[in-house]
């Protein structure tokens, strides 16, 4: 067993505890918000230790294997969500949806082999950190948007109506969800730009329509389409919420599906 | 008419068309030029029409800057496709690159000036970790700049040598290069560096067929390496083997040569001088790249400025007037 695994397991336990508190709070009508945030923070600290220990042991960051990518993205998603949770009160009830949804990622992480990976020569560039960092902020912003959209959808389906009664109207929540989505668009644009610079640096071409590039561009188009659609057709909050969740699904597939189905050089296997 | 062309509803249709084009590109492996260029062209027309007909659009400076920057990215990418070059070259260590490519593609407006981008491959080092894991390539190169000053540099997997706008990157494609001198009967000697198949990818297939210059004779050349070059069990470094032989077969003769030895072949003499190495380079040229990055960065910053301006003006939890 590698030394970082116990830290990771402890972190996952803290996340599961936080998610259970949030979901239980929704059912019981009173969420212990401070406790949820505290447990997420504890989980993040343990998880950061796990990533740091592995980084030190292997001499490279969490960029190569499925295990590393899942682990680092889980950390960044929860970090960004925790920031939003701490800063924007209206987001807090969404923890009952967001954290259990992330349990799927945690389960996936647990069944993924923590084997060591080879750090390719073309990954030795500062652009890797910039590109990956911007991508994480993008996905985190869209996750927060999904959390808010979940409340809007739950309300429209009559779920947790009492618990969500104190929150602003669905139109206002929808506005907030779309602001986070817009933030996601800014960061995805930057991610694509820095990715192109890295590709030029690493492989002598800035864009080659490899599957991951193509899906990233499709995600960008989906974001642009969703934002234009809301501005033009003035869609209602439930439809807007569904669009936000659909956009997240495309982004999630791009991040976690395409790199592992494709054998293109974008994987770094050069 | 122009108002309809510039409508946001039409933008939605075109974004959908562009997404469909991208999916077609991915699923059907169609050429990007046709799948993407047509909707991009239409989106540019849609944007210009929107700028002309929608005063509110013109009033929102950052939003306008964002869309114009996007249009600039599309236009520059299109121009780049007309003037680009992408290809590969192989250069023997110690020898100059003289513009000869092993294959390339270029835009219709690209004027090939590769011969002006001459440099010497002064040798390279590559470390391997256990498990045949390739580390960074360190390739020394020499060239003479436009002022006639001799220059040298170390390039690698992502540290390109940039000459006359051409970017040269080392690749994982490299191998051994036996130097042979073929002297036909009564003729002048020809010195040739053969590039054996890439190593270690074709570790067990170090052979090729070679047409002896001006003889019409083809011989099979096999490099027999009598030592481990890259040990898969431990860290190693790519190097030219000290213990090796060259097997020559053809024209009714066969022999194994060591450096310095020669053989009679088809009425002439073939001498094995030495064993060196060669490096495969990826070569690219696209002058639009820095401009595309500048336009794309402008787009992202303008978008951020647009949202910041809008959100400052109206908090999310306040009902619009």
Interface residues (C-beta under 8 A of the other chain):
Chain A: X90 X118 X120 X121 X122 X124 X125 X168 X171 X172 X175 X176 X179 X182 X183 X185 X186 X189 X190 X192 X193 X196 X197 X200 X201 X202 X203 X204 X205 X206 X207 X209 X211 X214 X215 X217 X218 X221 X222 X224 X225 X228 X229 X231 X232 X233 X270
Chain B: X8 X9 X11 X12 X15 X16 X18 X19 X22 X23 X25 X26 X32 X77 X86 X129 X131 X133 X134 X135 X136 X137 X156 X157 X158 X160 X167 X169 X172 X282 X283 X284 X286 X289 X292 X293 X296 X297 X299 X300 X303 X304 X307 X311 X316 X317 X319
